[in-house]
Amino acid sequence: MKFSIERAALLKAVAQAQSVVERRNTIPILANVLIEAEGDTVMFRATDLDIEVVDRAPAKVERAGATTVAAVTLNEIVRKLPDGALVTLSESGSSGRLTIEAGRSNFSLATLPKEDFPVMASSDYASNFSAPAPVLRRLFDKSKFAISTEETRYYLNGVYMHVADSDGGKVLRCVATDGHRLARIDADLPSGAEGMAGVIVPRKTVGELRKLLDDDDAQIAVSVSETKVRFATPQITLTSKVIDGTFPDYTRVIPTGNTRRLEVDAAEFAKAVDRVATVSSERSRAVKLSLDEDRLILSVNAPDSGAAEEELAVAYGDDRLEIGFNAKYLLEIASQVDRENAVFMFNSSGDPTLMREGNDTTAVYVVMPMRV
Amino acid sequence: MPALCRDCLATFDAGRRCPTCRSPRVTVHDELFTLSIAHMDCDAFYASVEKRDNPELRDKPVIIGGGKRGVVSTACYLARIKGVRSAMPMFQALKLCPEAIVVRPRMDAYVEASRAVRALMDELTPVVEPLSLDEAFMDLGGTAKLHGAPPAVMLARLTKRMKDELGLTGSIGLSHNKFLAKVASDLDKPRGFSVIGKAETVEFLRHKPVRLIWGIGPAAQESLDRAGIRTFNDLHRWDHDDLVARFGGTGDRLWHLARGEDARRVAANRPVKGISNETTFYEDTGDPDILDGHIWRLSEQVSGRAKARDIAGSVVTLKLKRSNHKIVSRQLHLREPTQYADTIYRTARALFDQLGDKGPFRLLGVGLSHLCPASDADREGDLLDPDAGKRAKAEKAADDIRKKFGKDAIVKGRALR
């Protein structure tokens, strides 16, 4: 195998691939990236056995072939090469080394046989559709903060992507929750997605997927089977196992009868919460919201550290209400709001509270209150 | 030389018998009225409580322990004469003393008796550090003026009151630090009163084995053995730096102990790090229903203790001992601290299910740690478990019923498994 490739293209491909590789590996080959050169493309493939990333980059291939080298080392080398360099990678079958040449730099890396590299078995993808990158970006960006890290409830360790019924018909929906808060984000249903089985996309996959979604004009090909999900651009294919479990019936969790409406400037609100939370105790981080006619008082009272209070002008016309929340959760949901005011719907101080952006019901958040 | 009669509490100047009441229970020591660190150890505590509560047992050898193949928890002095010891397997104990009466432990009664003893100790000094139900350190420094009597007299009065008012006996060790006080209380059991003064400390320790040190078990003993250290005399010969180089922090402690020095203070109200309860089964079991019953009962006990102290915890631990004595332990960090039996049980049960080990087991334990005040606990609930609130209310109601009508007034069905 021998090919030459522009440093920037190589770096992009290798960086993408190596981020999947686990830092601590008990199986040596999993630390490696599989490089396959053929025609005028080179493919870089990396896996942790749950996720597989394949990156394609154009290259001048002199001799077709394949090998594997340590992904992290290769990435480091390429990163440190000067911008604009032309890099030549070559391997002669007998040496067992991959040679990397760029200008006057010369590296030689140990390889492992390409036959040992575990290539993820292909799946029977029943649903295939295409969605614009910004749509998927919104679905996952706005829901991923609520993913749980609890190992006992492994089925919450991802985003539940499925087709759901909403007022305006069927939608593509992403839901995540950790039991403290929940995010439910909807998007228009792409054609071809109608019969898609709901899948739980693992946290790590969501992180890797995000790297495919930066380009506003990109179209992402999505394929879903019962056990796997695949996201692909012309350059990159990300395949992942989905979490083998049943996502709980979240619809019961979303309150429908909350009538006390608070409207507040989300940015002002978030800043105020952040300020008063400064004195809250490390353990609880509890913030109390005291609501009265068009007035919201945020307060924290931590016996061992101090107290804080801040008043905000808001739109509120219901009975007086006092309700506590974990400041971190309030901040997280408030930061999801970027265009309009945040609208909170309360019931009582013991019931889950709903939050959305203006009257937009395509992004809904639920947060559990805290006894204060 | 100052002397004290432990029966009539008279103080006098030396003699084998008390000049007032002619009792031979006399303690004589040069430093008797200047020492103030004490260790009180109840004599065969569980067995003494049983004998007190059931006079029929009084003249018979009694062994407290569980099950046909459990171990001896406590043996009364009559049984000890036959060679029965704590932690001895029951079958062996019964071989040595076939006429012994085996009594299943009644922890509630022991806890209550322990509280009564503790109340008496609290009258002596605010600085009481309990080590377990039946032993505690006390620092009586500076109390002589208050009581109008030196610590030794107050301690003798303590054991007298224990006997007169509670029907229990204890042994006192009096010295100038915790280590020696504990050693002393063991010298003259039962109903003993031993003193180790500053002057004779080094001489006293010289030929004693190092396993006298609390915390030196078989493993530590072995590593000391390898270093050629068997007695305090051996230890005394070592340089401080060499001991530290060989045993680390322990080495420093050993060097000081070899000189009879122990700077640890008697710490009242040492913060509790965790609460745990465990039970050894009557016979090994792998039956999930039986184990489930145990998990529930233990969770309830742990929760009860947390509630009594107004604390909560955020880490639940499940401990299992297999038939081959191998211990398996699993723990889980909760999303928020709890004191509910329901939450502890559900977590411990989930850990058990996750373990996927079919047993059989001989012991099961449930623990709660990472403690915090109860006001920080159970504040948020779980979106995905809307019934949790109802269960919490039910548990509170059940607690109230128990407070009013007694502990068995209401129990869960699974507690009967």
Boltz contact constraints between the chains, C-beta under 6 A:
constraints:
  - contact:
      token1: [A, 152]
      token2: [B, 350]
      max_distance: 6.0
  - contact:
      token1: [A, 179]
      token2: [B, 382]
      max_distance: 6.0
  - contact:
      token1: [A, 179]
      token2: [B, 383]
      max_distance: 6.0
  - contact:
      token1: [A, 179]
      token2: [B, 384]
      max_distance: 6.0
  - contact:
      token1: [A, 182]
      token2: [B, 383]
      max_distance: 6.0
  - contact:
      token1: [A, 248]
      token2: [B, 384]
      max_distance: 6.0
  - contact:
      token1: [A, 253]
      token2: [B, 383]
      max_distance: 6.0
  - contact:
      token1: [A, 283]
      token2: [B, 376]
      max_distance: 6.0
  - contact:
      token1: [A, 284]
      token2: [B, 376]
      max_distance: 6.0
  - contact:
      token1: [A, 368]
      token2: [B, 380]
      max_distance: 6.0
  - contact:
      token1: [A, 368]
      token2: [B, 381]
      max_distance: 6.0
  - contact:
      token1: [A, 368]
      token2: [B, 383]
      max_distance: 6.0
  - contact:
      token1: [A, 370]
      token2: [B, 379]
      max_distance: 6.0
  - contact:
      token1: [A, 370]
      token2: [B, 380]
      max_distance: 6.0
  - contact:
      token1: [A, 371]
      token2: [B, 379]
      max_distance: 6.0
